[in-house]
Amino acid sequence: MLFYQTLGILIDLEHLLNEKVIFNVIFSMLLLNEVFRYCGIVSQNLMNVERMNCNSDLKSVLQSIGSAKGLPNSHYIDNAAYEEEKNALIFNKWAGLAVASDIPNPGDAIPITFFGMPLLLLRDKTGKVRVFVNICRHRGMILVEKAQKIKGAIRCPYHSWCYSTEGKLISTPHVGGPGHNTHKDIETDTLGLTQIRSHLWRDVVWINVNGNSMDFMSAMSGAINRWSDFEQPIHHGGNDSSFRLIVNCNWKLAVENYCESYHLPWVHPDLNAYSRLQDHYNIENPGSFSGQGTLLYKQIRGKDNETFTDFKNIQKRWLSCAEYLAIYPNVLLGVHRDHAFSIILTPQGPEKTHEKVDIYYATANTSKNLRRKNTAQWKKIFEEDIFVVEGMQRGRHANNFDGGKFSPVMDGPTYCFHRWAAHNIMKNREDNNA
């Protein structure tokens, strides 16, 4: 309205202004008006998209594999979808946080930000691994800022409230006034650190943030039973058997890629040279995990034909085969006759993921040179996947991409993951609207 009022004034003053001047002024105003109108439309459209993200239609994902589409773009690029999945797929489930080998000794503590939530991973004075919310119960101050050894108590740097490594509130200096360290309204028994439900399996520290999942052993029974031969001690290879990768993709794309062997001939030519596509098989356990296996596993060898020691009493079939499982939501595991590994995916937003890789062996004493050779081999393989997942991530910004098509033969494990994600997102929406 203001624009048109101004335009009228200019027309009324036409006789006082140079014709060329008034033309340029009017033309500029018309152009600006269109720009503002366009920006308003774009802004509204973005708002509409933002509203759609939390109500994306996932029914097509739940169709049979021959007809199904993959998850919509919004579930890979939008903050709204990322936040929705935080509860639906991560906090409501048993998710991987870290490995216990990161805190080998009593008192070891590491702060971890998990989906924006400040957590504290520590091994208490008795040797038990615990996970706490990393804030003081007084005013919510962060307790531990960097990895350290807790020698005495966990002390809040703000008002010096102190907690034991078991999470008990043990000291509240001056809480009742100067020189008075107690108060009748400060019940220390109820003000310990908030502990996150956790479980240790295959050295992975699994957490259930919301505390409403079934017990861990029941939730993971399929994977535990499948790999029952490997329910025995595993030994971390040390500093030379761990590395991190930073990948510019949504965490789900890392899961999807790991699930399937379809990409091997083109992405991993060296691996495919001896463990061919036709030597692989799909693994699908709907609602829990999916992945792939190979019928041809070749042990890595060092000088004098040296190999790693095999795990004890494993079935004969494991001498030539290996398997790789994506345990939903965010843990990737691999087992072989002589070593195993874990990959924990820690999202850093919708389009960035940290991958932490740890490698384990059947015995504590292994060849340093052979370990390094094995680590280098796996790092090369996992780095080969980066351009693929990052390419798919960029592809998710194509407005007309409809989620993609699944190969009914080759994409079963990936489809299994998509179906699990869609089902749990929809269930979470129903629960929130109930």
C-alpha positions in Angstrom: 0.0 0.0 0.0 2.8 2.4 0.9 4.4 1.7 -2.5 1.3 2.8 -4.4 0.8 5.9 -2.2 4.4 6.9 -3.0 3.9 6.3 -6.7 0.9 8.6 -6.7 2.9 11.4 -5.1 5.5 11.0 -7.7 3.0 11.2 -10.5 1.5 14.4 -9.0 5.0 15.9 -8.9 5.7 15.0 -12.5 5.6 18.6 -13.6 8.3 19.5 -11.1 10.7 16.7 -12.0 12.8 15.8 -14.9 11.1 13.2 -17.0 14.1 10.9 -17.1 14.6 11.2 -13.3 11.0 10.2 -12.6 11.1 7.3 -15.0 14.2 5.9 -13.3 12.7 6.4 -9.8 9.5 4.6 -10.8 11.3 1.8 -12.5 13.5 1.2 -9.5 10.5 1.2 -7.2 8.7 -1.3 -9.4 11.7 -3.6 -9.4 12.2 -3.4 -5.6 8.5 -4.1 -5.1 8.8 -7.3 -7.2 11.9 -8.3 -5.3 10.1 -7.9 -1.9 7.1 -9.8 -3.2 9.3 -12.6 -4.4 11.2 -12.8 -1.1 7.9 -12.9 0.7 6.8 -15.8 -1.5 10.1 -17.7 -1.0 9.9 -17.1 2.8 6.4 -18.4 2.9 7.4 -21.4 0.8 10.3 -22.2 3.2 7.9 -21.9 6.1 5.6 -24.3 4.4 8.4 -26.8 3.7 9.5 -26.5 7.3 6.0 -27.4 8.4 5.9 -30.3 5.9 9.1 -31.8 7.2 7.5 -33.0 10.4 4.6 -34.4 8.5 6.3 -36.0 5.5 4.4 -38.8 3.9 6.2 -42.0 4.6 3.6 -44.4 3.4 5.4 -45.0 0.1 8.5 -46.2 2.1 6.4 -48.9 3.8 5.3 -50.5 0.5 6.9 -53.7 -0.8 10.4 -53.4 -2.0 9.5 -53.5 -5.6 7.1 -50.5 -5.2 8.7 -48.6 -2.3 10.4 -45.2 -2.4 13.3 -44.2 -0.1 12.9 -41.7 2.7 12.1 -38.2 1.4 14.9 -35.5 1.0 13.8 -33.6 4.1 14.9 -36.5 6.3 18.5 -35.9 5.1 18.8 -32.1 4.9 16.3 -30.4 7.2 16.7 -29.5 10.9 13.0 -30.2 11.6 13.3 -33.8 10.4 16.7 -34.2 12.2 15.0 -33.1 15.5 12.1 -35.4 14.9 14.4 -38.4 14.3 16.4 -37.6 17.4 13.6 -39.0 19.5 12.0 -41.4 17.1 15.1 -43.2 16.0 17.8 -42.4 18.6 16.7 -41.4 22.1 13.9 -44.0 22.1 16.3 -46.8 21.0 19.5 -48.4 22.1 22.1 -46.2 20.4 25.9 -46.4 20.4 27.7 -43.7 22.3 31.3 -44.7 22.5 33.5 -47.7 23.3 34.5 -48.7 26.8 38.2 -48.9 25.7 38.2 -45.1 25.6 38.0 -45.2 29.4 40.2 -48.2 30.4 40.9 -47.2 34.0 38.8 -46.3 37.1 38.3 -42.5 37.2 38.7 -42.0 33.4 36.0 -39.6 32.1 35.2 -38.2 28.7 32.5 -35.6 27.9 30.5 -36.4 24.8 27.9 -34.2 23.1 25.3 -36.6 21.7 22.6 -35.1 19.5 23.2 -31.8 21.3 22.9 -33.5 24.7 25.9 -33.1 27.1 26.8 -36.5 28.4 29.6 -37.8 30.6 31.1 -41.3 30.0 33.2 -42.5 32.9 34.5 -45.6 34.6 33.7 -45.4 38.3 36.1 -46.3 41.2 34.8 -49.9 41.1 35.5 -50.2 37.3 31.9 -50.0 36.2 31.2 -48.0 33.0 28.5 -45.3 33.6 26.9 -42.6 31.6 25.6 -39.4 33.2 24.1 -36.1 32.0 27.1 -33.9 32.2 25.5 -31.1 34.3 25.3 -30.1 37.9 21.9 -30.6 39.6 22.2 -27.2 41.2 22.2 -24.7 38.3 22.8 -26.9 35.2 26.5 -26.0 34.8 28.7 -28.3 32.6 30.8 -30.4 35.0 33.6 -31.9 32.8 34.8 -29.9 29.8 37.6 -32.2 28.6 38.8 -35.8 29.0 40.5 -36.4 32.3 41.1 -38.6 35.3 38.7 -38.1 38.2 41.1 -38.5 41.2 38.7 -37.5 43.9 35.2 -36.2 43.2 33.5 -34.6 40.2 33.5 -31.0 41.2 31.2 -28.4 39.7 33.4 -25.3 38.8 30.5 -22.9 39.5 29.5 -23.4 43.2 31.7 -26.5 44.0 29.0 -29.0 44.5 30.7 -32.4 44.4 29.7 -35.9 43.1 31.2 -39.3 43.5 32.1 -41.3 40.4 28.9 -43.3 41.2 26.9 -40.1 40.7 26.1 -39.4 44.4 26.0 -35.8 45.6 28.5 -35.8 48.4 29.3 -32.1 49.1 27.3 -28.8 48.9 29.6 -26.1 50.4 27.9 -23.1 52.0 24.5 -24.2 50.6 22.8 -23.1 53.9 24.8 -19.9 54.1 28.5 -19.2 54.8 29.9 -22.0 56.8 26.7 -24.1 56.6 27.2 -27.0 54.2 23.7 -28.5 54.6 20.1 -27.3 54.4 16.9 -29.1 55.2 15.5 -28.4 51.7 18.6 -29.8 50.0 18.1 -33.6 50.0 21.4 -35.0 48.7 19.9 -38.5 48.2 17.6 -37.1 45.5 20.1 -34.8 43.8 22.7 -37.1 42.4 23.7 -37.0 38.8 21.1 -38.0 36.3 22.2 -41.4 35.0 21.5 -42.5 31.5 20.4 -46.1 31.0 23.4 -48.0 29.5 24.6 -51.4 28.5 28.0 -52.8 27.4 28.2 -55.2 24.5 31.1 -55.9 22.2 32.9 -53.0 24.0 30.3 -50.6 22.7 28.6 -48.4 25.3 24.9 -48.5 24.3 22.5 -45.9 25.7 18.7 -45.5 25.9 18.3 -41.8 26.6 14.5 -41.8 27.1 14.7 -45.0 29.1 11.6 -46.6 27.4 13.1 -49.2 25.2 12.9 -52.9 26.1 15.9 -54.4 27.9 19.0 -54.5 25.9 19.4 -58.3 25.6 15.8 -58.6 24.3 16.2 -55.7 21.9 19.5 -57.2 20.5 18.7 -60.9 20.7 18.7 -61.4 17.0 22.3 -60.0 16.5 23.5 -61.7 19.7 22.2 -65.1 18.6 23.5 -64.7 15.1 27.0 -64.0 16.3 26.9 -66.3 19.3 30.3 -67.8 18.3 31.8 -64.4 19.0 30.4 -64.0 22.5 33.8 -64.2 24.0 36.4 -61.6 25.1 37.7 -59.1 22.5 40.8 -57.1 23.0 41.2 -53.5 21.6 44.3 -53.1 19.5 45.3 -49.8 21.1 46.0 -46.4 19.6 47.0 -47.8 16.3 43.7 -49.7 16.0 41.4 -46.7 16.2 40.7 -43.7 13.9 38.0 -41.2 13.1 36.5 -39.9 9.9 34.5 -36.7 9.4 32.0 -37.2 6.6 29.7 -34.5 5.2 26.5 -36.5 5.0 23.5 -37.4 7.0 24.2 -40.3 9.4 21.5 -42.5 7.7 23.4 -42.5 4.4 26.4 -44.0 6.2 24.2 -46.8 7.5 22.6 -47.4 4.1 25.9 -47.6 2.3 27.4 -50.0 4.9 24.4 -52.3 4.6 24.8 -53.4 1.0 27.5 -55.0 -1.1 26.0 -53.8 -4.4 28.5 -51.0 -4.7 31.7 -53.1 -4.2 32.8 -53.5 -7.9 32.9 -49.8 -8.5 33.7 -48.3 -5.1 36.1 -51.0 -3.7 37.8 -52.5 -6.7 40.8 -53.9 -4.7 38.4 -55.6 -2.2 36.2 -56.9 -5.0 39.2 -58.4 -6.7 39.2 -61.3 -4.2 35.8 -60.9 -2.4 33.6 -60.5 -5.5 30.1 -59.3 -5.6 28.8 -62.8 -6.3 30.6 -64.0 -3.1 28.4 -61.8 -1.0 24.9 -62.3 0.5 22.3 -60.1 2.1 21.4 -60.2 5.8 18.0 -58.8 6.8 16.4 -58.8 10.3 13.5 -56.4 10.0 13.2 -54.0 12.9 16.7 -54.6 14.3 19.6 -54.9 11.8 20.6 -55.6 8.3 23.8 -56.0 6.4 25.9 -58.3 4.3 28.2 -61.2 4.5 31.0 -62.7 2.3 31.7 -66.4 1.6 35.3 -65.5 0.9 37.4 -63.9 3.7 41.2 -63.8 3.2 43.3 -63.3 6.3 45.8 -60.5 6.3 49.4 -61.8 6.5 52.6 -60.3 7.6 56.3 -61.3 7.5 56.9 -65.1 7.4 53.2 -65.6 6.6 52.2 -64.3 10.1 48.4 -64.0 10.9 46.3 -63.0 13.8 45.1 -65.7 16.3 41.6 -67.0 15.6 38.7 -66.6 18.0 38.3 -69.8 20.1 35.9 -72.6 19.2 34.2 -70.8 16.2 32.3 -72.9 13.7 34.2 -74.1 10.7 32.1 -71.8 8.3 33.7 -68.7 9.9 37.2 -69.8 8.7 36.2 -68.5 5.2 33.3 -66.1 5.8 32.8 -62.7 7.5 29.7 -60.6 8.2 28.9 -56.9 8.6 25.8 -55.7 10.4 24.3 -52.3 10.8 22.7 -52.5 14.2 19.9 -49.8 14.1 20.2 -47.0 14.6 23.9 -46.0 14.5 26.3 -48.8 15.1 28.1 -50.7 12.4 29.8 -54.0 13.3 32.0 -56.5 11.5 33.3 -60.0 12.6 36.0 -62.2 11.1 37.8 -65.3 12.3 40.6 -63.3 13.7 39.4 -59.7 14.3 36.3 -57.6 14.7 35.5 -53.9 14.5 32.9 -51.3 15.5 31.9 -48.0 13.8 29.9 -45.6 15.9 28.2 -42.9 13.9 27.7 -39.6 15.9 25.6 -37.1 14.0 26.7 -33.4 14.1 23.6 -32.1 12.4 21.6 -33.1 9.4 24.6 -33.1 7.0 27.6 -34.0 9.0 28.6 -37.3 10.8 31.6 -38.3 12.9 32.6 -42.0 12.4 34.7 -43.6 15.1 36.3 -46.9 14.1 37.8 -49.4 16.6 39.4 -52.7 15.8 39.6 -55.7 18.2 41.4 -59.0 18.3 41.0 -62.5 19.9 44.1 -62.0 22.0 45.7 -59.1 23.9 49.2 -59.7 22.4 49.2 -59.1 18.7 51.9 -58.0 16.2 52.2 -54.2 16.1 53.2 -54.2 12.4 50.3 -56.6 11.5 47.8 -54.4 13.5 49.0 -51.3 11.6 48.7 -53.1 8.3 45.1 -54.1 9.1 44.1 -50.7 10.3 45.5 -49.1 7.2 43.6 -51.6 5.0 40.3 -50.8 6.7 40.9 -47.1 6.7 41.4 -47.2 3.0 38.2 -49.1 2.5 36.1 -46.8 4.6 37.6 -43.7 3.0 36.6 -45.1 -0.4 33.0 -44.8 0.7 33.2 -41.1 1.6 32.7 -39.7 -1.9 29.7 -41.9 -2.3 27.8 -40.9 0.8 28.8 -37.2 0.3 27.6 -37.4 -3.3 24.3 -38.8 -2.2 24.0 -36.1 0.4 24.4 -33.4 -2.2 21.9 -35.2 -4.3 19.3 -34.9 -1.6 19.1 -31.2 -2.4 17.6 -32.0 -5.7 14.0 -30.8 -5.3 12.5 -33.4 -7.6 14.3 -36.5 -6.1 11.5 -38.8 -4.9 13.5 -41.0 -2.5 14.8 -43.3 -5.2 14.1 -46.9 -6.3 15.3 -50.1 -4.6 16.6 -53.1 -6.5 14.5 -55.9 -5.2 17.5 -58.3 -5.4 20.4 -56.1 -4.3 19.0 -53.4 -2.0 17.1 -55.5 0.5 19.3 -54.5 3.5 19.0 -50.8 2.7 15.3 -51.1 2.2 15.0 -52.9 5.5 16.6 -49.9 7.2 14.4 -47.4 5.4 11.3 -49.4 6.4 12.5 -49.5 10.1 13.1 -45.7 10.1 9.7 -44.8 8.5 7.8 -47.1 10.8 9.4 -45.6 13.9 9.0 -42.1 12.8 5.3 -42.7 12.1 4.8 -44.4 15.4 6.5 -41.5 17.2 4.1 -39.1 15.5 1.1 -41.2 16.5 2.3 -41.3 20.1 2.8 -37.5 20.2 -0.7 -37.0 18.8 -2.4 -39.5 21.1 
